[in-house]
Amino acid sequence: MQEIEFLKYLVENLVEHSDEISIEKRDDELGTLLTLQVHSDDMGIIIGKKWSTINALRSILRLHGMKIWKKLTLKVLEENV
């Protein structure tokens, strides 16, 4: 659960609705996929201007994965309307 806690810490400090953060983890032969879902009002913050924030989060996760010898991938789900 080390990856989930790390991502949750990063995202909690960015969004306003930190109680509505949902992270799912799925492992396979290619690595670990972390699926992030946040409140619809926070989607703009997570994506960022020209995808800058989400790309930064993915880079940080990739570096964290190198440290713990795992390939980490981040996927963001839009809220179902």
N, C-alpha and C positions, 0 to 999 in steps of 0.2 A: 504493500500500500504506500510505499515511499513516494512513488510517482504521483499518485492522486493527491496526497497531502501537499507536495511541492506545488503542483498546479493550482490547487485550491488556495494556497497561501498567496500566490501571485495574483489570481483573479479577484480574491476578496479585497485586495488593496486597490483595485481598479474600479469596481462596480459599486453602485448605490444599493442594490438589492442583494446583499451578500447571502441572505438566508435562502435565496432561490437558485443557488448554484448547484448544478447536478453534473457529476462526472462519472462516466462508466469506463471500465477498463476491460479490454479484450486482448488476450495473448494468442499469437499464432506463430508459425514458423518464420514469418517475416519480421516479427518484433511485437511491440505493444502499441495498441491503438487506444488513445484516450479521447473519448467523446464528451465534449463540453456543451452544456445547455445552460443559458442564463435567461433572466427576465428580458422580455422584448424591449423594454426601455434601455437596457444596458448593451444591446447588440451593437449599437453604433460605437460605443466605447471600446468594446472588445475587438471589433473589426478595425477601427481607426481610419484616419484619412489615407486613402490609397492603400489600404490593407496594411498600414505600417505597424499597428499594434499586434494584430494576429501574427504577422510575420516575425515580429520580435519575440512573441511568446513561443512560437515554433522553434526559433533559433535557441532560445534559452533552454527549452525542453530537450532539444537535440544535444546541447552541451551537457546537460544534467544526465542524459542517457549515456553519453560517453563515459561519464564519471562512474556510473553504476553498471557499465558493460551491457547496456540494452539499447535497442533502437526504438526511440519513442516518436510517435506520430500523433499530431493533434488534429481533430476534426471538430468543427463547431456546427451544432444543429440549430436551425431556426425554430422558433416556437410555433407549434401548430395552432392555426387560427380557426 
